Amino acid sequence: MKKLILNSNSKLIFLYLPAILLICALVGFSSLDFYSGEQYGYWYFNKIFLNEFLFPDISRSPIYVIYLSLFNWLDTPYNYYADAITTNFLLSLSLFYLFKDDYNKFYVFLIITFSIGFFFNLIPYPQALALSLLNFAIILRRKNNLFVFLFSYLLIICAVYCRITYIIVFVLFIFFDIFNLIYDFKKKNQFNHKRNFIILFAVLFLFSTNYLFKLNNSESKFNNGYFQSLEWKPSKSNSNIDIAFQVNFNFLYYEKNKNEIDNDKKDFFFINNIAFDGAETLVESIKSNPKFVLWGILKNTYHLAPIILNKFNSRTYFPSCSGIGHSCYANYFYIGILFILFLFFNYHFFLKKKYENNFDIKTYALVNYALIFSTVLALPKIRYMTPFLFFLIPFNFYLINLISKKIKIKYLRLFISIFIIFSFSYFNFTSTYLKDYISINNFYNKKNYIKNYRNNLKDLNYNLQKCKSIFASYPTFILSNNYNIYEDNIFSPADIPPFGNYKAEDNLHIFKNIEIDCLLLDKPMEISDGSNRGTGSDYDYRRKNYINPFLLSNKIYVQEEFDYGKLGKLYIYSIK
């Protein structure tokens, strides 16, 4: 690794990298997006790891949880910002090093810096860290050095424990490395024992770390793909893979058959029994209803291209679609043209001379395609499209060579090249963040926002000490920021069933034995949670039948009320 850095020219070290870091910092401090429920879960399990040396389920990114220890010493929200900026800088850096020797460094730099704002939207960041580690692993595999070869496998294994679907990368490279060893043996009649030992060591290391994580698996009730209670979920599987399928395909089933399903039965607690006979896992669900699963896969596949390509800056050159979705002629035309271009790009990428002898790059490209297509078994979202970033730089250079190669005028060629990068990067994301710095008022508003967030959190934690039990949207948010509150004393909408209703005579018992004396009412609990595709829980039902009646009936018992802005309103109750 040291040799790799030392071989870099001074321009790279003293110009490009600081510029990338600066833009990451500016975009990062301008963003408010990484205050998210899922991200809170990772921070809570980092707290568990540091206190008890216990880990989340392997599908919930134990390496990313450990990685967060680098920033845990910072106060919230500075730890959130440090994680976001550092992780996205690593992603930018890995992409730069991966392609800098193959293409014009300045153009590579432009593509990355124009798109940094998009990186910050890929929340939460285990995927970004996983892709960074894989990129560095591929870089190292180019070096003809046994130690570096070993280190590359360790990086791949770390990536697997950031994003479990990346196990396909490990399996493929193990397979092809063994194949190459056998091929060399037959060709040279000489076996590379050192390389064989490294492959064996990598396999054993993967299995031993998997055993370690499972042996020291946290028994937290939030140790699952939801980072929530499993009480009213259709299955008790902890695997994020099973959960992602259930959440999304049960919703798809409701979306397709909603005229036949009662409004009070649209929660996936009920639908899973109808659609998949109560199947607990992905495999069981496929066996139960293969016809519908195939339909859902085809439907999701249809959305892949629009999700990825619509985010390019060039989409703004065409009329936008009215309403929600991708259905308009302008969009069909744009996606159609870009999709054809992308098909030609793939022909040149895989079959032409650029990477003719670079087997690792081609294999890695196929893996990233496989990871993109694997999202059709859940719900294709822009944050699941992180593997597409691998193709961003080569695709831009394909377009540059396609359009500008016959142009003789140097400065015209430069202008066209930059225009292509501007058009087929994610500059619209980055510019949205950076324009805040144009206005002094906006800059100070952001600064005050962070200061207020910190002060509000400090006051919230102080007042939560008065609470015996708490009801909140994200228990892991409170638990990750407070050392005096325990899991058994905190509840969320996930602890309430998708049937029945709150009874006024129950007073502070929101449901059966769940008695609460504090409620943190934030925007997700009040209006937004469960209102988008990608959640199986019917939060509207819980709001209508439990939360709103509870708030209304217990107004007279409110002893103290505090408004903490984005964090929500804290109500402290007492019947006395």
C-alpha positions in Angstrom: 0.0 0.0 0.0 2.9 2.4 0.9 4.5 1.7 -2.5 1.2 2.5 -4.2 1.0 5.9 -2.6 4.7 6.7 -3.1 4.4 6.1 -6.8 1.7 8.7 -7.1 2.7 12.0 -8.7 2.8 15.2 -6.7 -0.2 16.7 -8.6 -2.3 13.8 -7.4 -1.3 14.2 -3.8 -1.3 18.0 -3.5 -4.1 19.0 -5.8 -6.7 16.3 -6.6 -7.0 14.6 -3.2 -7.3 17.8 -1.0 -9.9 19.1 -3.5 -11.9 15.9 -3.2 -11.7 16.1 0.6 -12.7 19.7 0.6 -15.8 19.1 -1.6 -16.7 16.1 0.6 -16.5 18.3 3.7 -18.6 21.1 2.1 -21.3 18.8 0.9 -21.2 16.8 4.2 -21.7 19.9 6.4 -24.4 21.1 4.1 -26.4 17.9 4.4 -29.1 17.0 6.9 -30.0 13.8 5.3 -28.1 11.3 7.3 -30.3 11.7 10.4 -32.1 8.5 9.6 -33.8 5.7 11.5 -31.6 3.0 10.0 -28.4 4.9 10.7 -29.3 5.2 14.4 -29.4 1.4 14.5 -25.8 1.1 13.5 -24.8 3.7 16.1 -26.6 1.8 18.8 -24.9 -1.4 17.9 -21.5 0.4 17.9 -22.3 1.3 21.5 -23.1 -2.3 22.3 -19.9 -3.4 20.6 -17.7 -1.0 22.6 -19.4 -1.8 25.9 -19.9 -5.6 25.6 -17.9 -6.7 22.6 -21.1 -8.1 21.0 -22.1 -7.8 17.3 -25.2 -7.4 15.2 -26.4 -10.1 12.8 -23.9 -10.5 10.0 -26.6 -9.2 7.6 -26.4 -5.9 9.6 -22.8 -5.0 8.8 -20.7 -5.8 11.8 -17.6 -4.3 10.2 -19.4 -1.0 9.6 -20.5 -1.1 13.2 -16.9 -1.6 14.3 -15.7 1.2 11.9 -18.1 3.7 13.6 -15.8 3.4 16.6 -13.5 5.8 14.8 -16.1 8.6 15.3 -17.8 7.5 18.5 -15.7 9.8 20.7 -17.4 12.8 19.0 -20.6 14.3 20.3 -23.8 13.8 18.3 -24.3 15.1 15.6 -20.6 15.6 14.9 -20.1 11.9 14.8 -22.8 11.6 12.1 -21.0 14.2 10.0 -17.5 12.7 10.5 -18.8 9.3 9.4 -20.5 10.7 6.3 -17.6 12.8 5.2 -14.9 10.2 5.9 -16.8 7.3 4.3 -17.7 9.3 1.2 -14.1 10.6 0.9 -12.9 6.9 1.0 -15.4 6.0 -1.7 -14.2 9.0 -3.9 -10.6 8.1 -3.2 -11.1 4.4 -4.1 -12.8 5.3 -7.4 -10.0 7.8 -8.2 -7.2 5.2 -7.6 -9.1 2.5 -9.4 -9.3 4.4 -12.7 -6.6 7.1 -12.6 -4.1 5.0 -14.5 -6.6 4.0 -17.2 -8.0 7.4 -18.0 -7.3 11.1 -18.0 -6.7 12.0 -14.3 -8.3 15.4 -14.6 -11.5 14.1 -16.1 -11.7 11.3 -13.5 -11.3 14.0 -10.8 -14.2 16.0 -12.4 -16.5 13.0 -12.7 -16.0 12.2 -9.0 -16.2 15.7 -7.6 -19.3 16.5 -9.8 -21.0 13.4 -8.3 -20.0 13.6 -4.6 -23.5 15.0 -3.7 -25.0 11.8 -5.0 -22.7 9.7 -2.8 -24.1 11.4 0.3 -27.6 10.4 -0.7 -26.7 6.7 -0.5 -27.8 6.5 3.2 -27.0 4.6 5.3 -23.3 4.2 4.5 -22.4 0.4 4.9 -22.7 0.1 1.1 -20.4 3.0 0.4 -17.8 1.6 2.8 -18.2 -1.9 1.2 -17.7 -0.6 -2.3 -14.6 1.5 -1.1 -13.0 -1.7 0.4 -13.7 -3.7 -2.8 -12.3 -1.0 -5.0 -9.1 -0.9 -3.0 -9.0 -4.7 -3.1 -9.1 -4.7 -6.9 -6.4 -2.1 -7.0 -4.2 -4.3 -4.8 -4.9 -7.4 -6.9 -3.1 -5.7 -9.8 0.2 -5.8 -7.9 2.3 -8.9 -8.3 2.9 -9.2 -4.6 1.9 -12.1 -2.3 1.4 -9.9 0.8 -0.7 -7.4 -1.2 -2.7 -10.4 -2.6 -3.5 -11.5 0.9 -4.4 -8.0 2.0 -6.8 -7.7 -0.9 -8.7 -10.8 0.3 -8.9 -9.3 3.8 -10.4 -6.2 2.3 -13.0 -8.3 0.4 -13.9 -10.1 3.6 -14.4 -6.8 5.4 -16.6 -5.7 2.5 -18.7 -8.8 2.9 -19.3 -7.9 6.6 -20.3 -4.4 5.5 -22.8 -5.7 2.9 -23.5 -9.4 3.0 -24.5 -9.6 -0.6 -20.9 -8.9 -1.5 -20.2 -12.5 -0.6 -20.6 -13.1 -4.3 -17.3 -11.1 -4.9 -15.4 -13.4 -2.5 -16.8 -16.6 -4.0 -16.1 -15.6 -7.6 -12.5 -14.5 -6.9 -11.8 -17.6 -4.9 -13.2 -19.7 -7.8 -11.2 -17.9 -10.5 -8.0 -17.8 -8.5 -8.2 -21.6 -7.9 -8.9 -22.0 -11.7 -5.8 -19.9 -12.6 -3.7 -22.0 -10.2 -4.8 -25.2 -11.8 -4.3 -23.7 -15.3 -0.8 -22.5 -14.4 0.0 -26.0 -13.0 -1.0 -27.7 -16.2 0.9 -25.2 -18.3 4.1 -24.9 -16.3 3.9 -28.1 -14.3 4.6 -26.0 -11.2 2.3 -25.3 -8.3 2.3 -21.9 -6.6 2.1 -23.1 -3.0 2.3 -19.6 -1.5 -0.7 -18.3 -3.5 -2.6 -21.5 -2.7 -1.9 -21.0 1.0 -3.3 -17.5 0.8 -6.5 -18.7 -0.8 -6.9 -21.4 1.9 -6.1 -18.8 4.6 -8.8 -16.4 3.2 -11.4 -19.1 3.2 -10.6 -20.1 6.8 -10.5 -16.5 7.9 -14.0 -15.9 6.5 -15.4 -19.0 8.3 -13.6 -18.2 11.5 -14.8 -14.5 11.6 -18.3 -15.7 10.8 -18.1 -18.0 13.8 -16.7 -15.2 15.9 -19.6 -12.9 15.0 -22.2 -15.5 15.6 -20.6 -16.6 18.9 -20.7 -13.0 20.1 -24.0 -12.1 18.6 -26.0 -9.5 20.6 -29.3 -10.7 22.2 -30.8 -7.2 21.8 -34.4 -7.3 20.6 -33.3 -4.7 18.0 -30.8 -7.1 16.5 -32.6 -7.7 13.2 -33.0 -6.1 9.8 -35.6 -3.7 11.0 -33.7 -2.4 14.1 -37.1 -2.7 15.7 -39.1 -5.1 17.8 -40.2 -8.2 15.9 -43.4 -8.5 17.9 -45.9 -7.8 15.1 -43.7 -8.7 12.1 -44.8 -11.6 9.9 -41.7 -13.6 10.7 -39.0 -13.7 13.4 -36.0 -13.9 10.9 -33.2 -11.5 11.9 -31.7 -11.6 8.4 -31.8 -8.4 6.5 -32.1 -10.3 3.2 -35.3 -12.1 4.4 -36.7 -8.9 5.8 -36.0 -6.8 2.7 -38.0 -9.3 0.6 -40.9 -9.5 3.0 -41.2 -5.7 3.5 -41.3 -5.0 -0.2 -43.0 -8.0 -1.8 -45.8 -8.0 0.7 -46.4 -4.4 -0.2 -46.3 -5.3 -3.9 -48.9 -7.9 -3.3 -51.1 -5.4 -1.6 -50.5 -2.8 -4.4 -51.6 -5.4 -7.0 -54.6 -6.8 -5.0 -55.7 -3.9 -2.8 -59.3 -4.0 -4.2 -59.6 -7.5 -2.7 -58.0 -6.7 0.7 -59.7 -4.9 3.5 -58.2 -1.5 4.5 -57.5 -2.7 8.0 -55.7 -5.8 6.7 -53.1 -4.1 4.6 -50.3 -4.5 7.1 -47.8 -7.3 6.1 -48.7 -9.0 9.4 -51.8 -10.1 7.5 -50.7 -10.0 3.9 -47.8 -12.4 4.4 -50.3 -15.1 5.3 -52.4 -14.4 2.2 -49.5 -14.0 -0.3 -46.9 -16.5 1.0 -48.8 -18.7 3.5 -46.8 -17.2 6.4 -43.4 -18.0 5.0 -40.5 -16.9 7.2 -37.7 -16.6 4.7 -36.9 -15.5 1.2 -36.5 -19.1 0.0 -39.8 -20.2 1.7 -41.6 -17.3 0.1 -40.4 -18.2 -3.4 -41.5 -21.8 -2.9 -44.9 -20.7 -1.6 -45.8 -18.3 -4.5 -43.3 -18.5 -7.4 -45.7 -17.0 -9.9 -46.2 -13.8 -7.9 -42.4 -13.6 -7.1 -41.6 -13.8 -10.8 -44.2 -11.0 -11.5 -42.6 -8.8 -8.8 -39.1 -9.4 -10.1 -40.2 -8.4 -13.6 -41.9 -5.3 -12.3 -38.9 -4.3 -10.2 -36.5 -4.9 -13.2 -38.6 -2.5 -15.2 -37.7 0.3 -12.7 -33.9 -0.4 -12.6 -32.9 1.8 -15.7 -35.1 4.8 -14.7 -33.9 4.8 -11.1 -30.2 4.9 -12.2 -30.3 6.9 -15.4 -32.9 9.5 -14.3 -30.4 10.8 -11.7 -27.9 12.0 -14.4 -27.8 15.8 -14.7 -28.7 15.5 -18.4 -32.3 14.5 -17.4 -32.9 18.2 -16.5 -32.5 19.0 -20.2 -35.9 17.3 -20.9 -39.4 18.1 -19.7 -40.1 16.6 -16.3 -43.0 14.1 -15.8 -46.0 15.3 -14.1 -47.1 13.5 -10.9 -45.1 10.6 -9.4 -43.1 8.0 -11.4 -41.4 7.6 -14.7 -44.5 7.6 -17.0 -44.2 10.3 -19.7 -42.9 10.4 -23.3 -39.9 12.6 -22.5 -38.8 10.1 -19.9 -39.3 7.1 -22.2 -37.3 8.9 -24.9 -34.5 9.8 -22.5 -34.2 6.4 -20.9 -34.4 4.7 -24.3 -31.5 6.6 -25.8 -29.4 6.3 -22.7 -30.1 2.6 -22.4 -29.0 2.0 -26.0 -25.8 4.0 -25.3 -25.2 1.9 -22.2 -25.5 -1.3 -24.2 -22.9 -0.2 -26.7 -20.7 0.9 -23.7 -20.8 -2.6 -22.3 -19.8 -4.1 -25.6 -16.7 -1.9 -25.7 -16.0 -2.4 -22.0 -16.1 -6.2 -22.0 -15.0 -7.0 -25.6 -12.7 -4.3 -26.8 -9.0 -3.8 -26.0 -9.3 -1.5 -23.0 -9.6 -4.3 -20.4 -8.9 -7.2 -22.8 -6.4 -8.8 -20.4 -7.7 -7.4 -17.1 -9.7 -10.3 -15.9 -10.2 -8.8 -12.4 -11.8 -5.6 -13.7 -14.2 -7.6 -15.9 -15.1 -10.0 -13.1 -15.6 -7.1 -10.8 -17.9 -5.4 -13.3 -20.0 -8.5 -13.7 -20.3 -8.8 -9.9 -21.5 -5.2 -9.7 -24.1 -5.9 -12.3 -25.2 -9.0 -10.3 -25.5 -6.8 -7.1 -27.6 -4.2 -9.0 -29.9 -6.9 -10.3 -30.2 -8.6 -6.9 -32.2 -5.5 -5.7 -35.2 -6.8 -7.7 -35.7 -9.3 -4.9 -36.4 -6.3 -2.6 -37.2 -2.9 -3.9 -34.8 -1.1 -6.3 -34.0 2.2 -4.6 -31.4 4.8 -5.5 -29.4 3.9 -2.3 -29.1 0.3 -3.4 -27.5 1.4 -6.7 -24.1 2.0 -5.1 -22.5 -0.7 -7.3 -23.4 1.4 -10.4 -20.7 3.9 -9.3 -18.1 1.5 -10.7 -19.5 2.1 -14.2 -19.8 5.9 -13.8 -16.2 6.8 -14.9 -15.8 4.3 -17.8 -19.2 5.2 -19.2 -18.3 8.9 -19.2 -15.0 8.2 -21.0 -16.9 6.0 -23.5 -19.1 9.0 -24.4 -16.1 11.4 -24.5 -14.3 9.1 -27.0 -17.4 8.5 -29.0 -18.2 12.2 -29.5 -14.9 14.1 -29.3 -12.4 11.7 -30.9 -12.8 13.2 -34.4 -12.6 16.8 -33.2 -9.2 18.3 -34.0 -9.5 21.6 -32.2 -8.0 21.1 -28.7 -10.1 23.6 -26.7 -13.3 22.6 -28.4 -12.6 18.9 -27.5 -11.9 20.0 -23.9 -15.2 21.9 -23.8 -17.2 19.0 -25.2 -15.5 16.6 -22.8 -16.3 18.7 -19.7 -19.9 19.2 -21.0 -20.3 15.4 -21.3 -19.0 14.9 -17.7 -21.3 17.7 -16.5 -24.3 16.0 -18.3 -23.6 12.4 -17.3 -22.5 12.8 -13.7 -24.7 13.5 -10.7 -23.9 17.2 -10.6 -27.5 18.1 -9.8 -27.1 16.5 -6.4 -23.7 18.2 -5.6 -24.9 21.7 -6.8 -28.0 21.4 -4.5 -25.7 21.1 -1.5 -23.0 23.6 -2.6 -25.3 26.4 -3.5 -26.1 26.8 0.2 -22.6 28.2 0.6 -23.3 31.0 -1.9 -25.6 32.6 0.7 -24.0 33.7 3.9 -27.4 33.4 5.6 -27.8 29.8 4.5 -24.3 29.0 5.8 -25.0 30.5 9.2 -28.4 28.8 9.3 -26.7 25.4 8.8 -24.2 26.2 11.5 -27.0 27.2 13.9 -28.9 24.1 13.0 -26.1 21.8 14.1 -25.6 23.9 17.3 -29.4 23.7 18.0 -29.5 20.0 17.3 -26.7 19.4 19.8 -28.3 21.5 22.5 -31.7 20.0 21.9 -30.3 16.5 22.2 -28.5 17.4 25.4 -31.7 18.8 26.9 -33.8 15.9 25.7 -31.4 13.4 27.3 -31.6 15.3 30.6 -35.4 15.3 30.6 -35.6 11.6 29.6 -34.1 10.8 33.0 -37.5 11.6 34.4 -39.1 8.8 32.4 -39.6 5.2 33.5 -40.8 4.2 30.0 -40.6 6.0 26.7 -42.5 5.7 23.4 -40.6 6.9 20.3 -40.3 6.4 16.6 -36.7 5.2 16.8 -35.7 3.5 20.0 -32.1 3.1 18.7 -31.8 6.8 18.4 -32.5 7.3 22.1 -30.5 4.2 23.2 -27.4 5.2 21.1 -27.3 8.7 22.7 -28.3 7.9 26.3 -26.5 5.6 28.8 -29.2 5.6 31.4 -32.1 4.1 29.4 -32.5 0.4 28.8 -34.2 -1.6 26.0 -37.0 -2.9 28.2 -38.1 0.6 29.0 -38.5 1.9 25.5 -41.3 1.2 22.9 -42.2 2.2 19.4 -45.1 1.8 16.9 -43.6 -1.6 16.1 -44.7 -2.8 19.6 -48.3 -2.0 18.7 -50.4 -4.5 16.7 -52.0 -3.7 13.3 -55.4 -4.4 14.8 -57.5 -3.3 17.8 -57.4 0.2 19.2 -56.5 2.2 22.3 -59.1 2.6 25.0 -59.4 5.8 26.9 -60.0 4.1 30.2 -56.6 2.4 29.9 -55.0 5.9 30.5 -51.2 5.5 30.0 -51.4 1.9 28.9 -51.1 2.4 25.1 -51.5 -1.3 24.6 -52.0 -4.1 27.2 -48.9 -4.1 29.5 -47.2 -1.3 27.6 -47.4 1.6 30.1 -45.6 4.8 29.1 -45.0 8.0 30.9 -43.1 9.8 28.2 -43.8 10.1 24.5 -41.5 11.7 21.9 -43.6 12.8 19.0 -41.5 13.5 15.9 -42.4 13.9 12.2 -42.1 10.1 11.3 -44.5 9.2 14.1 -46.9 12.0 13.3 -47.2 11.9 9.5 -44.4 10.3 7.5 -43.4 6.8 8.7 -45.0 4.0 6.7 -46.3 6.4 4.1 -44.0 5.3 1.3 -43.4 2.1 -0.7 -40.8 0.0 0.9 -42.4 -0.6 4.3 -44.7 -3.4 5.2 -46.1 -1.9 8.4 -49.3 0.1 8.2 -48.3 3.0 10.4 -51.4 4.9 9.4 -53.5 2.3 11.2 -51.4 2.7 14.3 -51.6 6.5 14.2 -55.4 6.4 13.7 -56.2 3.7 16.3 -53.6 4.0 18.9 -51.2 7.0 18.8 -53.7 9.9 18.1 -56.3 8.6 20.5 -53.7 8.2 23.2 -52.4 11.8 22.7 -56.0 13.2 22.8 -57.2 11.2 25.8 -54.1 11.9 28.0 -53.8 15.7 27.4 -54.9 16.2 31.0 -52.1 14.1 32.3 -49.3 16.1 30.6 -47.0 17.4 33.3 -44.3 18.8 31.1 -44.0 19.5 27.4 -40.8 20.3 25.5 -40.3 21.2 21.8 -37.0 20.0 20.5 -37.4 20.9 16.8 -36.4 18.1 14.5 -36.0 15.7 17.4 -39.8 16.1 18.1 -42.0 17.1 21.1 -41.5 15.4 24.4 -44.6 14.8 26.5 -44.1 13.8 30.2 -47.2 12.3 31.7 -48.3 11.6 35.3 -51.7 10.5 36.5 -50.9 11.8 40.0 
